[in-house]
Amino acid sequence: MNKSDKNPGNEHSPLLCEYAVMPFADCFCLNITGHSIPKVTRYCMEENSGCPVYAKQKAEKLNKRVKIDE
């Protein structure tokens, strides 16, 4: 997979997490400190799907959808 294919539609930064523009309250990129920089570069720029915040938000969204469908 080409790096530019990872986040189609985001021509400014193809590796940037889709939630970086409107981050969740617990996103690493919301409050950048020396301690959070490694997490920001890893999860907000490279491994979005491996981010614990991303996974938590995705699971919560899925749970809401399941409850609505029941």
Phi and psi restraints in degrees (range 20) as a CNS / XPLOR table:
assign (resid 1 and name C) (resid 2 and name N)
       (resid 2 and name CA) (resid 2 and name C) 1.0 -72.9 20.0 2
assign (resid 2 and name N) (resid 2 and name CA)
       (resid 2 and name C) (resid 3 and name N) 1.0 140.5 20.0 2
assign (resid 2 and name C) (resid 3 and name N)
       (resid 3 and name CA) (resid 3 and name C) 1.0 -56.2 20.0 2
assign (resid 3 and name N) (resid 3 and name CA)
       (resid 3 and name C) (resid 4 and name N) 1.0 -36.0 20.0 2
assign (resid 3 and name C) (resid 4 and name N)
       (resid 4 and name CA) (resid 4 and name C) 1.0 -72.0 20.0 2
assign (resid 4 and name N) (resid 4 and name CA)
       (resid 4 and name C) (resid 5 and name N) 1.0 -15.2 20.0 2
assign (resid 4 and name C) (resid 5 and name N)
       (resid 5 and name CA) (resid 5 and name C) 1.0 -83.5 20.0 2
assign (resid 5 and name N) (resid 5 and name CA)
       (resid 5 and name C) (resid 6 and name N) 1.0 -13.5 20.0 2
assign (resid 5 and name C) (resid 6 and name N)
       (resid 6 and name CA) (resid 6 and name C) 1.0 -65.3 20.0 2
assign (resid 6 and name N) (resid 6 and name CA)
       (resid 6 and name C) (resid 7 and name N) 1.0 -36.0 20.0 2
assign (resid 6 and name C) (resid 7 and name N)
       (resid 7 and name CA) (resid 7 and name C) 1.0 -133.9 20.0 2
assign (resid 7 and name N) (resid 7 and name CA)
       (resid 7 and name C) (resid 8 and name N) 1.0 71.6 20.0 2
assign (resid 7 and name C) (resid 8 and name N)
       (resid 8 and name CA) (resid 8 and name C) 1.0 -60.8 20.0 2
assign (resid 8 and name N) (resid 8 and name CA)
       (resid 8 and name C) (resid 9 and name N) 1.0 143.4 20.0 2
assign (resid 8 and name C) (resid 9 and name N)
       (resid 9 and name CA) (resid 9 and name C) 1.0 92.2 20.0 2
assign (resid 9 and name N) (resid 9 and name CA)
       (resid 9 and name C) (resid 10 and name N) 1.0 -8.5 20.0 2
assign (resid 9 and name C) (resid 10 and name N)
       (resid 10 and name CA) (resid 10 and name C) 1.0 -114.0 20.0 2
assign (resid 10 and name N) (resid 10 and name CA)
       (resid 10 and name C) (resid 11 and name N) 1.0 80.7 20.0 2
assign (resid 10 and name C) (resid 11 and name N)
       (resid 11 and name CA) (resid 11 and name C) 1.0 -73.0 20.0 2
assign (resid 11 and name N) (resid 11 and name CA)
       (resid 11 and name C) (resid 12 and name N) 1.0 -17.6 20.0 2
assign (resid 11 and name C) (resid 12 and name N)
       (resid 12 and name CA) (resid 12 and name C) 1.0 -74.9 20.0 2
assign (resid 12 and name N) (resid 12 and name CA)
       (resid 12 and name C) (resid 13 and name N) 1.0 -40.4 20.0 2
assign (resid 12 and name C) (resid 13 and name N)
       (resid 13 and name CA) (resid 13 and name C) 1.0 -149.1 20.0 2
assign (resid 13 and name N) (resid 13 and name CA)
       (resid 13 and name C) (resid 14 and name N) 1.0 92.1 20.0 2
assign (resid 13 and name C) (resid 14 and name N)
       (resid 14 and name CA) (resid 14 and name C) 1.0 -62.0 20.0 2
assign (resid 14 and name N) (resid 14 and name CA)
       (resid 14 and name C) (resid 15 and name N) 1.0 -17.0 20.0 2
assign (resid 14 and name C) (resid 15 and name N)
       (resid 15 and name CA) (resid 15 and name C) 1.0 -100.8 20.0 2
assign (resid 15 and name N) (resid 15 and name CA)
       (resid 15 and name C) (resid 16 and name N) 1.0 -3.4 20.0 2
assign (resid 15 and name C) (resid 16 and name N)
       (resid 16 and name CA) (resid 16 and name C) 1.0 -73.3 20.0 2
assign (resid 16 and name N) (resid 16 and name CA)
       (resid 16 and name C) (resid 17 and name N) 1.0 137.2 20.0 2
assign (resid 16 and name C) (resid 17 and name N)
       (resid 17 and name CA) (resid 17 and name C) 1.0 -58.8 20.0 2
assign (resid 17 and name N) (resid 17 and name CA)
       (resid 17 and name C) (resid 18 and name N) 1.0 142.1 20.0 2
assign (resid 17 and name C) (resid 18 and name N)
       (resid 18 and name CA) (resid 18 and name C) 1.0 -63.3 20.0 2
assign (resid 18 and name N) (resid 18 and name CA)
       (resid 18 and name C) (resid 19 and name N) 1.0 -20.5 20.0 2
assign (resid 18 and name C) (resid 19 and name N)
       (resid 19 and name CA) (resid 19 and name C) 1.0 -95.3 20.0 2
assign (resid 19 and name N) (resid 19 and name CA)
       (resid 19 and name C) (resid 20 and name N) 1.0 2.5 20.0 2
assign (resid 19 and name C) (resid 20 and name N)
       (resid 20 and name CA) (resid 20 and name C) 1.0 -65.3 20.0 2
assign (resid 20 and name N) (resid 20 and name CA)
       (resid 20 and name C) (resid 21 and name N) 1.0 -29.1 20.0 2
assign (resid 20 and name C) (resid 21 and name N)
       (resid 21 and name CA) (resid 21 and name C) 1.0 -72.1 20.0 2
assign (resid 21 and name N) (resid 21 and name CA)
       (resid 21 and name C) (resid 22 and name N) 1.0 -40.2 20.0 2
assign (resid 21 and name C) (resid 22 and name N)
       (resid 22 and name CA) (resid 22 and name C) 1.0 -130.2 20.0 2
assign (resid 22 and name N) (resid 22 and name CA)
       (resid 22 and name C) (resid 23 and name N) 1.0 77.4 20.0 2
assign (resid 22 and name C) (resid 23 and name N)
       (resid 23 and name CA) (resid 23 and name C) 1.0 -71.0 20.0 2
assign (resid 23 and name N) (resid 23 and name CA)
       (resid 23 and name C) (resid 24 and name N) 1.0 157.5 20.0 2
assign (resid 23 and name C) (resid 24 and name N)
       (resid 24 and name CA) (resid 24 and name C) 1.0 -74.7 20.0 2
assign (resid 24 and name N) (resid 24 and name CA)
       (resid 24 and name C) (resid 25 and name N) 1.0 164.2 20.0 2
assign (resid 24 and name C) (resid 25 and name N)
       (resid 25 and name CA) (resid 25 and name C) 1.0 -60.1 20.0 2
assign (resid 25 and name N) (resid 25 and name CA)
       (resid 25 and name C) (resid 26 and name N) 1.0 -27.7 20.0 2
assign (resid 25 and name C) (resid 26 and name N)
       (resid 26 and name CA) (resid 26 and name C) 1.0 -105.4 20.0 2
assign (resid 26 and name N) (resid 26 and name CA)
       (resid 26 and name C) (resid 27 and name N) 1.0 13.1 20.0 2
assign (resid 26 and name C) (resid 27 and name N)
       (resid 27 and name CA) (resid 27 and name C) 1.0 -65.4 20.0 2
assign (resid 27 and name N) (resid 27 and name CA)
       (resid 27 and name C) (resid 28 and name N) 1.0 143.2 20.0 2
assign (resid 27 and name C) (resid 28 and name N)
       (resid 28 and name CA) (resid 28 and name C) 1.0 -64.2 20.0 2
assign (resid 28 and name N) (resid 28 and name CA)
       (resid 28 and name C) (resid 29 and name N) 1.0 -30.5 20.0 2
assign (resid 28 and name C) (resid 29 and name N)
       (resid 29 and name CA) (resid 29 and name C) 1.0 -79.2 20.0 2
assign (resid 29 and name N) (resid 29 and name CA)
       (resid 29 and name C) (resid 30 and name N) 1.0 -9.5 20.0 2
assign (resid 29 and name C) (resid 30 and name N)
       (resid 30 and name CA) (resid 30 and name C) 1.0 -73.6 20.0 2
assign (resid 30 and name N) (resid 30 and name CA)
       (resid 30 and name C) (resid 31 and name N) 1.0 -36.9 20.0 2
assign (resid 30 and name C) (resid 31 and name N)
       (resid 31 and name CA) (resid 31 and name C) 1.0 -131.6 20.0 2
assign (resid 31 and name N) (resid 31 and name CA)
       (resid 31 and name C) (resid 32 and name N) 1.0 84.8 20.0 2
assign (resid 31 and name C) (resid 32 and name N)
       (resid 32 and name CA) (resid 32 and name C) 1.0 -80.1 20.0 2
assign (resid 32 and name N) (resid 32 and name CA)
       (resid 32 and name C) (resid 33 and name N) 1.0 124.1 20.0 2
assign (resid 32 and name C) (resid 33 and name N)
       (resid 33 and name CA) (resid 33 and name C) 1.0 -131.8 20.0 2
assign (resid 33 and name N) (resid 33 and name CA)
       (resid 33 and name C) (resid 34 and name N) 1.0 173.8 20.0 2
assign (resid 33 and name C) (resid 34 and name N)
       (resid 34 and name CA) (resid 34 and name C) 1.0 -58.6 20.0 2
assign (resid 34 and name N) (resid 34 and name CA)
       (resid 34 and name C) (resid 35 and name N) 1.0 -34.5 20.0 2
assign (resid 34 and name C) (resid 35 and name N)
       (resid 35 and name CA) (resid 35 and name C) 1.0 -71.6 20.0 2
assign (resid 35 and name N) (resid 35 and name CA)
       (resid 35 and name C) (resid 36 and name N) 1.0 -33.3 20.0 2
assign (resid 35 and name C) (resid 36 and name N)
       (resid 36 and name CA) (resid 36 and name C) 1.0 -90.3 20.0 2
assign (resid 36 and name N) (resid 36 and name CA)
       (resid 36 and name C) (resid 37 and name N) 1.0 -13.3 20.0 2
assign (resid 36 and name C) (resid 37 and name N)
       (resid 37 and name CA) (resid 37 and name C) 1.0 -54.8 20.0 2
assign (resid 37 and name N) (resid 37 and name CA)
       (resid 37 and name C) (resid 38 and name N) 1.0 -45.4 20.0 2
assign (resid 37 and name C) (resid 38 and name N)
       (resid 38 and name CA) (resid 38 and name C) 1.0 -60.1 20.0 2
assign (resid 38 and name N) (resid 38 and name CA)
       (resid 38 and name C) (resid 39 and name N) 1.0 -36.0 20.0 2
assign (resid 38 and name C) (resid 39 and name N)
       (resid 39 and name CA) (resid 39 and name C) 1.0 -71.8 20.0 2
assign (resid 39 and name N) (resid 39 and name CA)
       (resid 39 and name C) (resid 40 and name N) 1.0 -37.4 20.0 2
assign (resid 39 and name C) (resid 40 and name N)
       (resid 40 and name CA) (resid 40 and name C) 1.0 -62.9 20.0 2
assign (resid 40 and name N) (resid 40 and name CA)
       (resid 40 and name C) (resid 41 and name N) 1.0 -48.5 20.0 2
assign (resid 40 and name C) (resid 41 and name N)
       (resid 41 and name CA) (resid 41 and name C) 1.0 -67.1 20.0 2
assign (resid 41 and name N) (resid 41 and name CA)
       (resid 41 and name C) (resid 42 and name N) 1.0 -32.8 20.0 2
assign (resid 41 and name C) (resid 42 and name N)
       (resid 42 and name CA) (resid 42 and name C) 1.0 -77.5 20.0 2
assign (resid 42 and name N) (resid 42 and name CA)
       (resid 42 and name C) (resid 43 and name N) 1.0 -54.9 20.0 2
assign (resid 42 and name C) (resid 43 and name N)
       (resid 43 and name CA) (resid 43 and name C) 1.0 -88.6 20.0 2
assign (resid 43 and name N) (resid 43 and name CA)
       (resid 43 and name C) (resid 44 and name N) 1.0 -34.2 20.0 2
assign (resid 43 and name C) (resid 44 and name N)
       (resid 44 and name CA) (resid 44 and name C) 1.0 -85.4 20.0 2
assign (resid 44 and name N) (resid 44 and name CA)
       (resid 44 and name C) (resid 45 and name N) 1.0 -15.8 20.0 2
assign (resid 44 and name C) (resid 45 and name N)
       (resid 45 and name CA) (resid 45 and name C) 1.0 -122.0 20.0 2
assign (resid 45 and name N) (resid 45 and name CA)
       (resid 45 and name C) (resid 46 and name N) 1.0 -31.2 20.0 2
assign (resid 45 and name C) (resid 46 and name N)
       (resid 46 and name CA) (resid 46 and name C) 1.0 -115.8 20.0 2
assign (resid 46 and name N) (resid 46 and name CA)
       (resid 46 and name C) (resid 47 and name N) 1.0 -52.2 20.0 2
assign (resid 46 and name C) (resid 47 and name N)
       (resid 47 and name CA) (resid 47 and name C) 1.0 -117.7 20.0 2
assign (resid 47 and name N) (resid 47 and name CA)
       (resid 47 and name C) (resid 48 and name N) 1.0 62.1 20.0 2
assign (resid 47 and name C) (resid 48 and name N)
       (resid 48 and name CA) (resid 48 and name C) 1.0 -53.0 20.0 2
assign (resid 48 and name N) (resid 48 and name CA)
       (resid 48 and name C) (resid 49 and name N) 1.0 -45.3 20.0 2
assign (resid 48 and name C) (resid 49 and name N)
       (resid 49 and name CA) (resid 49 and name C) 1.0 -69.5 20.0 2
assign (resid 49 and name N) (resid 49 and name CA)
       (resid 49 and name C) (resid 50 and name N) 1.0 -17.5 20.0 2
assign (resid 49 and name C) (resid 50 and name N)
       (resid 50 and name CA) (resid 50 and name C) 1.0 -90.9 20.0 2
assign (resid 50 and name N) (resid 50 and name CA)
       (resid 50 and name C) (resid 51 and name N) 1.0 -1.6 20.0 2
assign (resid 50 and name C) (resid 51 and name N)
       (resid 51 and name CA) (resid 51 and name C) 1.0 -72.0 20.0 2
assign (resid 51 and name N) (resid 51 and name CA)
       (resid 51 and name C) (resid 52 and name N) 1.0 130.2 20.0 2
assign (resid 51 and name C) (resid 52 and name N)
       (resid 52 and name CA) (resid 52 and name C) 1.0 -65.1 20.0 2
assign (resid 52 and name N) (resid 52 and name CA)
       (resid 52 and name C) (resid 53 and name N) 1.0 -33.2 20.0 2
assign (resid 52 and name C) (resid 53 and name N)
       (resid 53 and name CA) (resid 53 and name C) 1.0 -68.5 20.0 2
assign (resid 53 and name N) (resid 53 and name CA)
       (resid 53 and name C) (resid 54 and name N) 1.0 -45.2 20.0 2
assign (resid 53 and name C) (resid 54 and name N)
       (resid 54 and name CA) (resid 54 and name C) 1.0 -58.8 20.0 2
assign (resid 54 and name N) (resid 54 and name CA)
       (resid 54 and name C) (resid 55 and name N) 1.0 -46.3 20.0 2
assign (resid 54 and name C) (resid 55 and name N)
       (resid 55 and name CA) (resid 55 and name C) 1.0 -64.0 20.0 2
assign (resid 55 and name N) (resid 55 and name CA)
       (resid 55 and name C) (resid 56 and name N) 1.0 -42.0 20.0 2
assign (resid 55 and name C) (resid 56 and name N)
       (resid 56 and name CA) (resid 56 and name C) 1.0 -62.6 20.0 2
assign (resid 56 and name N) (resid 56 and name CA)
       (resid 56 and name C) (resid 57 and name N) 1.0 -46.6 20.0 2
assign (resid 56 and name C) (resid 57 and name N)
       (resid 57 and name CA) (resid 57 and name C) 1.0 -65.2 20.0 2
assign (resid 57 and name N) (resid 57 and name CA)
       (resid 57 and name C) (resid 58 and name N) 1.0 -39.2 20.0 2
assign (resid 57 and name C) (resid 58 and name N)
       (resid 58 and name CA) (resid 58 and name C) 1.0 -65.4 20.0 2
assign (resid 58 and name N) (resid 58 and name CA)
       (resid 58 and name C) (resid 59 and name N) 1.0 -41.0 20.0 2
assign (resid 58 and name C) (resid 59 and name N)
       (resid 59 and name CA) (resid 59 and name C) 1.0 -65.4 20.0 2
assign (resid 59 and name N) (resid 59 and name CA)
       (resid 59 and name C) (resid 60 and name N) 1.0 -42.2 20.0 2
assign (resid 59 and name C) (resid 60 and name N)
       (resid 60 and name CA) (resid 60 and name C) 1.0 -64.2 20.0 2
assign (resid 60 and name N) (resid 60 and name CA)
       (resid 60 and name C) (resid 61 and name N) 1.0 -40.2 20.0 2
assign (resid 60 and name C) (resid 61 and name N)
       (resid 61 and name CA) (resid 61 and name C) 1.0 -64.6 20.0 2
assign (resid 61 and name N) (resid 61 and name CA)
       (resid 61 and name C) (resid 62 and name N) 1.0 -41.6 20.0 2
assign (resid 61 and name C) (resid 62 and name N)
       (resid 62 and name CA) (resid 62 and name C) 1.0 -64.3 20.0 2
assign (resid 62 and name N) (resid 62 and name CA)
       (resid 62 and name C) (resid 63 and name N) 1.0 -42.6 20.0 2
assign (resid 62 and name C) (resid 63 and name N)
       (resid 63 and name CA) (resid 63 and name C) 1.0 -62.3 20.0 2
assign (resid 63 and name N) (resid 63 and name CA)
       (resid 63 and name C) (resid 64 and name N) 1.0 -39.8 20.0 2
assign (resid 63 and name C) (resid 64 and name N)
       (resid 64 and name CA) (resid 64 and name C) 1.0 -63.1 20.0 2
assign (resid 64 and name N) (resid 64 and name CA)
       (resid 64 and name C) (resid 65 and name N) 1.0 -42.0 20.0 2
assign (resid 64 and name C) (resid 65 and name N)
       (resid 65 and name CA) (resid 65 and name C) 1.0 -65.4 20.0 2
assign (resid 65 and name N) (resid 65 and name CA)
       (resid 65 and name C) (resid 66 and name N) 1.0 -40.2 20.0 2
assign (resid 65 and name C) (resid 66 and name N)
       (resid 66 and name CA) (resid 66 and name C) 1.0 -65.1 20.0 2
assign (resid 66 and name N) (resid 66 and name CA)
       (resid 66 and name C) (resid 67 and name N) 1.0 -42.8 20.0 2
assign (resid 66 and name C) (resid 67 and name N)
       (resid 67 and name CA) (resid 67 and name C) 1.0 -63.9 20.0 2
assign (resid 67 and name N) (resid 67 and name CA)
       (resid 67 and name C) (resid 68 and name N) 1.0 -37.2 20.0 2
assign (resid 67 and name C) (resid 68 and name N)
       (resid 68 and name CA) (resid 68 and name C) 1.0 -67.0 20.0 2
assign (resid 68 and name N) (resid 68 and name CA)
       (resid 68 and name C) (resid 69 and name N) 1.0 -40.0 20.0 2
assign (resid 68 and name C) (resid 69 and name N)
       (resid 69 and name CA) (resid 69 and name C) 1.0 -73.0 20.0 2
assign (resid 69 and name N) (resid 69 and name CA)
       (resid 69 and name C) (resid 70 and name N) 1.0 -19.5 20.0 2
